[in-house]
Amino acid sequence: MGGILSVDEKELLVVTVNDEIFPPNLNATWYCGKEHVRVFRHFIDAEWNQSASIE
């Protein structure tokens, strides 16, 4: 579980949640730099392209 928030293609926030323990453990990592965004952008685009619309 978690997510990636891309901000202006220069920064991003990666959040992971471990809910196998109680209380759930939340970790967030902030990246600043185009090289990091390029790597994660690939994952964001791949996930978006495989997603289905909710109706």
C-alpha positions as CSV (number, residue, x, y, z in Angstrom):
1,M,0.0,0.0,0.0
2,G,1.1,3.5,-0.6
3,G,1.4,6.0,-3.4
4,I,3.5,8.5,-5.3
5,L,2.8,12.2,-5.5
6,S,4.6,14.0,-8.3
7,V,5.0,17.8,-7.8
8,D,5.8,19.9,-10.8
9,E,8.0,17.2,-12.3
10,K,10.9,18.3,-10.0
11,E,9.9,16.8,-6.7
12,L,8.0,13.8,-5.5
13,L,6.8,12.2,-2.4
14,V,6.7,8.4,-2.0
15,V,4.5,7.0,0.7
16,T,4.5,3.4,1.9
17,V,2.2,1.8,4.5
18,N,2.9,-1.5,6.3
19,D,-0.5,-2.6,7.7
20,E,0.7,-6.0,8.7
21,I,1.5,-4.7,12.1
22,F,-0.5,-2.7,14.6
23,P,-0.6,0.2,14.6
24,P,0.1,0.5,10.9
25,N,3.5,1.9,10.0
26,L,3.6,4.9,7.6
27,N,6.8,6.0,5.8
28,A,7.2,8.9,3.5
29,T,10.3,9.9,1.4
30,W,10.7,13.1,-0.4
31,Y,12.9,13.3,-3.5
32,C,14.1,16.5,-5.2
33,G,15.7,16.3,-8.6
34,K,14.8,15.5,-12.1
35,E,16.7,12.3,-12.1
36,H,14.6,10.9,-9.3
37,V,11.4,12.1,-10.9
38,R,12.3,10.4,-14.2
39,V,12.7,7.0,-12.5
40,F,9.4,7.2,-10.6
41,R,7.6,8.8,-13.6
42,H,8.0,5.6,-15.4
43,F,6.2,3.7,-12.7
44,I,3.5,6.4,-12.5
45,D,2.9,6.3,-16.3
46,A,2.9,2.5,-16.4
47,E,0.3,2.3,-13.5
48,W,-1.9,4.9,-15.2
49,N,-1.8,3.2,-18.5
50,Q,-2.9,-0.1,-16.9
51,S,-5.7,1.5,-14.9
52,A,-9.4,1.3,-15.7
53,S,-11.9,4.1,-15.3
54,I,-14.4,3.9,-12.5
55,E,-17.9,4.3,-13.5
